[in-house]
Amino acid sequence: MSALVTALRSIVGDEACLSGPEELFVYECDGLTLHSGEPLAVVLPRSRDEVQQVVRSCREHGVAFVPRGAGTGLSGGALADGGVVIECSRMNRIVEVNAADRYAIVEPGVVNADLSKATASVGLFYAPDPSSQQVCTIGGNVAENSGGPHTLKYGTTTDHVLALELVLPSGEVVELGSTAGFAPGFDLVGAVVGSEGTLGIVTQATVKLVPLPERVETLLAIFPDVVAACRCVAEIIESGLVPAALEIMDRRTIAAVEASVYRAGLPTDAGAVLLVELDGPAVVLPDQVARIREIAARASASRVEVAQDDAERQRMWRARKGSFGAMGRLAPDLYVHDAVVPRSALPEVLAAVCAIGDRYGLKLSNVFHAGDGNLHPNISFDRRDADELARVVAAGAEILKVCVDAGGVITGEHGIGSEKRDFMGMVFSDDDLDAMRRLHDAFNPDGLCNPGKVFPTTRFCVESDPKARGYDRVPFDG
Amino acid sequence: MTSSELDRYRELLGADGVAEHAALELAGAEFELTLKPNDGAALAALLAQLAENGRRALVRGGGGRVESGNALRGADVLLATDRLTGVMEFEAAEGVCRVAAGTTLAELRSRVNAAGWEVPLDPPGARTTVGGAIAAAAIGPRALGHGPVRRAVLGLEVALASGERTRCGGRVVKNVTGFDMGKLYTGSFGALGVIESAWLRLRPLPRSRRCFEVRASDPEVALRAGLAASRRDSAAVAAVRLPVPNTGEAAVWVEFAGDARSVDRDADWLCGEWRAQVAPADLVDRVRELQAELPGDTGLRFRIAVVASRAPALHAELRAGGAETLGYPGLNVVYAGFRLPPGEPAAAASAAFACASRAAQAAGGDAICERAPVWAKAGREMFGDVAGRLGLFAKLKQGFDPQGVLNPGFFAGGL
């Protein structure tokens, strides 16, 4: 046992320090199974002080440390090859719910959905709702600036974090932001949210709570193809309506869902369905529902269903939220891609994405946050098939290029992590990246905190070379 | 400044971009030279040249926030952004636009309103520029409905002090590609770089707007009414004035905006519950002017942020210290204006700083001084208590502007 592991055990206790191969196996990757690497150890601290001591101990031994929430991230952001994983799941207390001032103070391991459950009785909820919200944690959400279906109206995590307690990579503890908002000086909360755990480890977060809407209307519009559904979304945005959510599922996704435990009675002969959620005052929603119906009809919707009760609404959402799980029926592996394009470009980009999937002979399906222009082309594949894996990688790179060429960016909510670091040059110049590096170095000058994320290791033409992206380290278990 | 140095600036900016003038005193420094780049390339080249010449610059947009911030620690030139103008792209179908930093908000509004969109920035000042509003994270009364400045900013092009042109974010409405540098630059008062242009998220123009006034003799009643109004679905503005001059009463000013049915329902509620009276359509403009002019021609203005439940005690403490206050309950913001009598202004200023600091601390909030004469700034921190974060602030300033070219001394901690 290394001296560092001994030191870590003395800080968190034997049962909260994992170092055996069978224990470390489950920590060798996050939700992006394409990238993996075994950590040296995993610690599960229970307090800020333990996090601080762990960080200091890692520093003394010159070993990298990587914060991790529930491990649901999809860009390899929690990958800790040879480093120490600091898993915050045991720091899961809701410290305070202040209904009068509409905020909550939570530890980083609080599960996203649990916070809204805890505040529902006072008529409030925590708005960011990533698809993994039943298991993902607030700390992870802060690191990734997580979104979700309802961010169209409510914004992403950064719009809901007021203050943070952070253990810096030096081991020092700082408090950033303020409960009231408008903290003086640089907006360091804004800088830390979405920094993918490279600027420190969040040990407490103060987040906004928002009132539960008076009424919710959920509609399902059926379209002949995904491009028509995208045109409908573009028209809704142009009309000035701001739905709470606008989500599209294409034909292949519908088929997978309807063949799974998440089946919801979606029409399997449809080319795409658009899920529209409106929320707000009861007096305004009937008019908004009528306007959505009109727009959908103009955009070639064959019909529009309106959920008649909560059970029906849940059924519609079950299909959407279960769609990634349903993909498990199509192939052993799923590559959940993530990119954003201007909403007006959705029809053309979707057509191009589908063409790329066809050209590479891949099972590509689309389920995505259309209202934000946030695409999730999902590629179902078998990583034991080396040729198919190479096609997945190549198609993924082409998809990103199409999105960037349309004025978009390479990730809307999953982050860069290890997955897309070498694609940063598609979007940013060396000077742009250098500015980010200056921010990074103010917090994490020697890079011991979550190394190998966000910043490219190389700048040129990596998309054509899987090895340059780290795929040469994919463990083949066939 | 040597003639060869001036010639070099003319070479970079053109003759129209270099203005020599009589001494102009701003933020504690005196300027006889104003440099006005007319595009991003000229801005970046100018910054590189200033760094090479060892010159320091005060960056100015519309000029409305020069009274805020700490006194400059010396500066050689005024860098004005008023020739960086124009709406460079406007996607009416998307509700996003890219606009040059020196464009006034008024000009931008006139362009996008006609297409059914609203600029979600409404700080005071007819000459306020897009870049200035972002650099100061300056809010106005409609921030309640619009959200903070940071939410409106989708992307920025920023020239760094060493002359590199950089970009962050972009035109899309959801984006986690790399660090969120836009948040860092927003509210940084030009300490890290000069904003060249911005991608902004617009909002649909509301279909209906209605304004109301509630009068109350009891300040706490007014604050309760203001907070309740701010939490209605269509609340766009909720402001509480304590006291209204010459009346002794408190006034609550409310604008509801959005879907007409929602606005009407909230209006009925306000009139029924709080006996509100209909107010003129220019109510919000008057509230914005009041925010800018508080406390009158001479004096100190503080912006204090506290959570809603602590606001009544804060207002009371500030008023006991001689302040007039304007609160935005839903925003957690209270403006406090202290007049400085001609006889003993220094003693009055000391008392005002002490009162604002004490009141903010007691309420668990943060106070910053937004407006003060230069003489009152000596030995004081205009950004309030930043001690716990100053180390990180200094590292950032050192990383982005190691030579201290931009607004030296102006930012928090005298950075």
Contacts between the chains, C-beta under 8 A, distances in Angstrom:
chain1	res1	chain2	res2	distance
A	98	B	307	7.6
A	100	B	308	6.8
A	100	B	309	4.9
A	101	B	307	4.0
A	101	B	308	5.4
A	101	B	309	5.3
A	102	B	308	7.9
A	103	B	307	7.4
A	144	B	176	6.8
A	145	B	176	4.9
A	145	B	180	6.9
A	147	B	174	6.1
A	147	B	176	8.0
A	151	B	174	6.7
A	155	B	147	7.8
A	155	B	151	6.7
A	156	B	174	6.7
A	156	B	176	7.8
A	158	B	150	8.0
A	158	B	180	6.6
A	158	B	183	7.0
A	159	B	147	7.4
A	159	B	151	6.0
A	174	B	388	6.2
A	174	B	389	6.5
A	174	B	392	6.8
A	175	B	388	6.0
A	176	B	389	6.7
A	178	B	305	6.5
A	178	B	365	7.4
A	178	B	366	5.5
A	179	B	307	5.7
A	179	B	364	7.3
A	180	B	305	4.0
A	180	B	306	5.1
A	180	B	307	5.0
A	180	B	332	4.1
A	180	B	364	7.9
A	180	B	365	5.5
A	180	B	366	7.1
A	181	B	148	7.0
A	181	B	305	6.0
A	181	B	331	7.7
A	181	B	332	5.7
A	182	B	148	7.9
A	182	B	303	7.3
A	182	B	305	3.9
A	182	B	332	7.1
A	182	B	333	6.4
A	182	B	366	6.6
A	183	B	305	7.6
A	183	B	366	5.9
A	184	B	366	5.5
A	184	B	368	4.8
A	184	B	383	4.2
A	184	B	384	5.0
A	184	B	385	7.8
A	184	B	386	5.6
A	184	B	412	6.0
A	185	B	383	5.8
A	185	B	386	4.8
A	185	B	389	5.8
A	185	B	393	5.7
A	185	B	411	7.7
A	185	B	412	4.1
A	185	B	413	7.6
A	186	B	184	6.0
A	186	B	187	7.2
A	186	B	188	5.7
A	186	B	191	7.9
A	186	B	192	8.0
A	186	B	389	7.7
A	186	B	392	7.6
A	186	B	393	5.8
A	186	B	396	6.1
A	186	B	412	7.6
A	187	B	137	7.6
A	187	B	150	6.5
A	187	B	183	4.8
A	187	B	184	6.3
A	187	B	186	6.2
A	187	B	187	5.5
A	187	B	188	7.8
A	188	B	184	7.9
A	188	B	389	6.5
A	188	B	392	6.3
A	189	B	183	7.9
A	190	B	150	6.0
A	190	B	180	5.9
A	190	B	182	7.9
A	190	B	183	2.6
A	190	B	184	6.7
A	190	B	186	7.4
A	191	B	179	6.7
A	191	B	180	6.5
A	191	B	181	7.8
A	191	B	183	5.7
A	191	B	184	4.7
A	193	B	180	6.8
A	193	B	183	7.7
A	194	B	176	5.2
A	194	B	179	7.0
A	194	B	180	4.9
A	195	B	179	5.6
A	195	B	180	7.6
A	211	B	231	7.4
A	214	B	233	7.5
A	234	B	93	6.6
A	237	B	93	7.1
A	237	B	94	6.7
A	237	B	95	6.9
A	238	B	92	7.6
A	238	B	93	4.6
A	238	B	94	7.8
A	240	B	95	8.0
A	240	B	116	6.0
A	240	B	204	3.3
A	240	B	205	7.3
A	241	B	204	7.7
A	242	B	204	6.8
A	280	B	233	6.1
A	280	B	262	7.2
A	281	B	233	4.7
A	281	B	234	7.8
A	281	B	259	7.8
A	281	B	261	7.5
A	281	B	262	4.7
A	281	B	265	6.6
A	283	B	261	4.3
A	283	B	262	6.1
A	283	B	265	5.4
A	284	B	258	7.8
A	284	B	259	4.3
A	284	B	261	5.1
A	284	B	262	4.8
A	287	B	259	7.3
A	287	B	261	7.0
A	288	B	259	7.9
A	340	B	172	4.5
A	340	B	173	7.8
A	340	B	174	5.4
A	340	B	175	6.0
A	341	B	172	6.7
A	342	B	91	6.9
A	342	B	94	5.7
A	342	B	96	7.7
A	342	B	171	6.1
A	342	B	172	6.0
A	343	B	93	7.9
A	343	B	94	5.9
A	343	B	173	7.5
A	344	B	91	6.6
A	344	B	93	4.7
A	344	B	94	5.4
A	369	B	174	7.4
A	372	B	172	8.0
A	372	B	173	5.6
A	372	B	174	4.1
A	373	B	172	5.7
A	373	B	173	6.6
A	373	B	174	6.9
A	374	B	174	5.1
A	407	B	170	7.3
A	407	B	171	5.6
A	407	B	172	7.2
A	408	B	170	7.8
A	408	B	172	5.6
A	409	B	170	5.7
A	409	B	172	5.7
A	409	B	175	5.1
A	409	B	177	4.3
A	410	B	177	5.4
A	411	B	175	7.7
A	411	B	176	5.4
A	411	B	177	5.2
A	412	B	172	7.4
A	412	B	174	4.4
A	412	B	175	6.2
A	412	B	176	6.4
A	413	B	174	6.8
A	413	B	176	5.9
A	414	B	176	7.4
A	415	B	176	5.4
A	416	B	176	7.7
A	416	B	177	6.6
A	416	B	178	6.4
A	424	B	177	7.4
A	424	B	178	6.3
A	427	B	170	7.7
A	427	B	177	5.5
A	427	B	178	7.5
A	428	B	167	7.0
A	428	B	177	7.8
A	428	B	178	6.4
A	429	B	166	7.4
A	429	B	167	7.2
A	431	B	160	7.7
A	431	B	164	4.1
A	431	B	165	6.6
A	431	B	166	5.0
A	432	B	166	4.8
A	432	B	167	5.3
A	432	B	168	6.7
A	432	B	178	7.8
A	433	B	178	7.5
A	434	B	164	7.0
A	434	B	166	7.7
A	435	B	158	7.5
A	435	B	160	6.5
A	435	B	164	7.4
A	435	B	166	4.6
A	435	B	168	7.2
A	435	B	181	6.1
A	435	B	193	7.9
A	435	B	400	7.6
A	436	B	168	7.8
A	436	B	178	5.5
A	436	B	179	4.5
A	436	B	181	6.3
A	438	B	396	7.5
A	438	B	399	3.9
A	438	B	400	5.6
A	439	B	179	5.5
A	439	B	181	6.8
A	439	B	184	6.3
A	439	B	396	7.0
A	439	B	399	7.5
A	440	B	179	7.2
A	441	B	395	7.9
A	441	B	399	6.1
A	442	B	392	6.2
A	442	B	395	3.9
A	442	B	396	4.8
A	442	B	398	8.0
A	442	B	399	5.3
A	443	B	392	7.0
A	443	B	395	7.9
A	454	B	178	6.3
A	454	B	179	7.1
